[in-house]
Amino acid sequence: MTTAPERMPALYLSHGAPPLADDPRWPGQLAAWSATLPRPSAILVVSAHWEAAPPAVGATRTVPLEYDFWGFPEHYYQVTYPAPGAPALAESVRKLLSGPGQAVQDAPERGLDHGAYVPLVEMFPAADIPVLQLSMPTLEPERLLEVGRKLAPLRDEGVLIIGSGFFTHNLAALRHTGGGVPGWSAEFDDWGRQALDAQDIDALLDFEHASPAGRLAHPRTEHFAPLFVTLGAAESELGSRRTVIDGFWMGLAKRSVQFG
């Protein structure tokens, strides 16, 4: 007699950059978070760093990571995360997202990018849980919300769905702040916290116009966009949301939220 998998929460996390591993506090916060979660049967990650339409699933076997960053010290390019592939999960994703005129692509050589492996190294360091990465087929919030809705049944199969971005993300503007937390980052973070607490999905969907400093916090929206996949996957449990990590890292809001 087999036990049914435990329903998994859905997460949106701010994933940092390769130097996250050297931060004195953040890796411990991620590790403590994962220690409170049921053990997933598999992990599905939608990262800010992979956009492809139609939606694509990454490698379903262990392949080299995507070191999709430049100019960092060499040791960041030596990080490994040999998690097992998740072919059964890939097949479930294909079934859930495919439809008339909509197929799911395969990208069999694409490894996990840093939006996936950087936080997973801290949260699940044993790399013994199957991981699959799914591309973002669009940056339109409403369409990503629908992607999340379609993926929601996976949570009842023990799959941990993670939208991985950064709650504020404007690297160019940071160069002109002189250090500290810029006003636009603090203002957007506070607005986003209030919108999440109020379960104001309409405001979040219209964040570029409804929020203060929205266009400064996200001059391009790919780092906020994974939140909408998470919101869609957790739509029936928005009242259960809790911010697990907050504060700022190099001036950017690292707010990370759990639903369920």
Secondary structure as GFF3:
##gff-version 3
##sequence-region A 1 260
A	DSSP	beta_strand	10	14	.	.	.	ID=ss1
A	DSSP	three_ten_helix	18	22	.	.	.	ID=ss2
A	DSSP	alpha_helix	26	35	.	.	.	ID=ss3
A	DSSP	beta_strand	42	51	.	.	.	ID=ss4
A	DSSP	beta_strand	56	57	.	.	.	ID=ss5
A	DSSP	three_ten_helix	74	77	.	.	.	ID=ss6
A	DSSP	alpha_helix	87	97	.	.	.	ID=ss7
A	DSSP	beta_strand	105	106	.	.	.	ID=ss8
A	DSSP	alpha_helix	114	123	.	.	.	ID=ss9
A	DSSP	beta_strand	131	136	.	.	.	ID=ss10
A	DSSP	alpha_helix	141	151	.	.	.	ID=ss11
A	DSSP	three_ten_helix	152	157	.	.	.	ID=ss12
A	DSSP	beta_strand	159	165	.	.	.	ID=ss13
A	DSSP	alpha_helix	171	174	.	.	.	ID=ss14
A	DSSP	alpha_helix	183	197	.	.	.	ID=ss15
A	DSSP	alpha_helix	201	205	.	.	.	ID=ss16
A	DSSP	alpha_helix	207	210	.	.	.	ID=ss17
A	DSSP	alpha_helix	214	217	.	.	.	ID=ss18
A	DSSP	three_ten_helix	221	223	.	.	.	ID=ss19
A	DSSP	alpha_helix	226	233	.	.	.	ID=ss20
A	DSSP	three_ten_helix	235	240	.	.	.	ID=ss21
A	DSSP	beta_strand	242	245	.	.	.	ID=ss22
A	DSSP	beta_strand	248	249	.	.	.	ID=ss23
A	DSSP	beta_strand	252	253	.	.	.	ID=ss24
A	DSSP	beta_strand	256	259	.	.	.	ID=ss25
###
